[in-house]
Amino acid sequence: MEYLDPKKQKAHLIRLVIGYILVGTALIMTAVILLYQAYGFGIKNGEVIQNGLVFVSSRPRPADVYINGVLSEKTTNSRLLLPAGQYTFKMQREGYRTWQRAVPIEGGSVSRFDYPVLFPVKLTTAKVATYASAPSLWTQSPDRRWALVQNPAAYNVFDMYDLDSPKAEATQLSLPTTIFNSSTGVHGWELVKWSSNNRHVLLKHLTDDNGTKASEYILVDREDAAASLNLTNKLGVNPSQIELRDDKYDKYYLFDKTTATLKTATLERPTPEPFLDGVLAFKPHGENRVLYVTTTKTDAGKAAVRLRDGEKTYTVRQVPASDTYLVDLAQYSGDWYIVAGSAADNRAYVYKNPVDLLRKAGSDPIAPVHVLKVIAPNHVSFSDNARFIMAESGPQFAVYDAETERGYAYTQKMPLDVPQKHATWMDGHRMMYVSGGKVFVFEFDNANKETLNAMNPAYTPFFDPKYQTLYSLGAQDASQVLNATALLLPKDQ
């Protein structure tokens, strides 16, 4: 019996071991090959190369994709596996302007271009409404659905547009005249802040009655105008600045510039309570986080940028004393970023997770992840998705990309029309302002610059929630006309 023969048992065992070794080797090689493929490695013309994965999409879609001038078999939206290197991507669709940019692809990396917008070659504009004179307020809710336009015919009347509706017809919102402390003289309105509920908006009402100037804060309820209230009267104070706490309509930070004090209040507990002293500028985020500037306990000629996080306060850095301080903070991809600077310093500093760093550093200074260099900056802000941080001074821009950790600096050739002081973010990747009487749009790194329709520079353009229509206000004879410009051709709507 063969299975009892020692020699045959040994030979069988050897064959079995060899088989296991071969199978194990094959599995290891397969795993290695799959691992290298996962990191983008491949073979081309007998040479080992490393690829990168690129996701491309566009609005509208599909659009043809050209890579280094060669038409790809794939259109948007799609993914492309390309060897590491420098490429030029171009997207085209009939009736739309071309989108193009240089794209560096790193081996083993994943790049996403899910933000390209193709604007129509020919813009079609329709009149929505006509106003006899310029409205003193023009504002849009955070979700971009609601637009409030102050009707020049009456200081307490607003036209409300539902931009989610194709017709965008207006309904009138009349605030009770009884909530105003003054109803005579020349009236004006300024936006303070929309609440995150997209229903309440805090406005500042300004009056000038034969040289007697006054102001008051009005909390507008766009769903129930009768429920609007005079917040100045409710709180018993008229501070220099009010910010919504955690973007809630019923919680507030009250800033008195004269006394450099910051207080808190709520509709439930309207009596102001002390929060911070010696405040020169501030920016809140959430319920208990405030980034602020103070000269308390600082070196001569310096101001301290401090972050109050809950009950603890951290000093981030000192900056040269100035009349203008720039502070902002936001969260992106689970990380906290702050930007802070002084106009006298010609730069703004970007920090990533500063509280974690300060806890580890103790009394030692922490280093910024990036420095935005701009001569006499007058504005800093985060993009709508918080990925990009921008510092600006007129046509000068410096931008930091928190995802790729790259920085960009450039000067626009298109000047800002007065009375604009700075650009605003159109969305998560594009900025805009009015130049030469028209809307000017450009991407975070100054790519894909586009000039759109006419716009009064005293206002900011609106977009509907899906970015299919641009709403603008422009002069026509002695009137101001609210226009709607389609950003999609009829076949794509």
Salt bridges, closest charged atoms under 4 A:
GLU2 OE2 - LYS8 NZ 3.44
GLU106 OE2 - ARG406 NH2 3.88
ASP162 OD1 - ARG145 NE 2.93
GLU216 OE2 - HIS205 ND1 2.80
ASP221 OD1 - ARG199 NE 2.73
ASP221 OD2 - HIS200 NE2 3.59
GLU223 OE1 - ARG199 NH1 3.30
GLU223 OE2 - ARG222 NH2 3.73
ASP246 OD2 - LYS248 NZ 3.13
ASP247 OD1 - LYS193 NZ 2.94
GLU273 OE2 - ARG269 NH2 3.04
GLU287 OE2 - ARG245 NE 3.72
GLU287 OE1 - LYS251 NZ 3.47
ASP309 OD1 - ARG289 NH2 3.33
GLU311 OE1 - ARG308 NH2 3.87
ASP335 OD2 - LYS352 NZ 3.77
ASP401 OD2 - ARG387 NH2 2.78
GLU403 OE2 - ARG387 NH1 3.73
ASP427 OD2 - ARG430 NE 3.01
GLU443 OE1 - ARG101 NH2 2.62
GLU443 OE2 - ARG430 NH1 3.59
ASP445 OD2 - ARG101 NH1 2.68
GLU450 OE1 - ARG97 NH1 2.95
ASP492 OD1 - ARG93 NH2 2.45
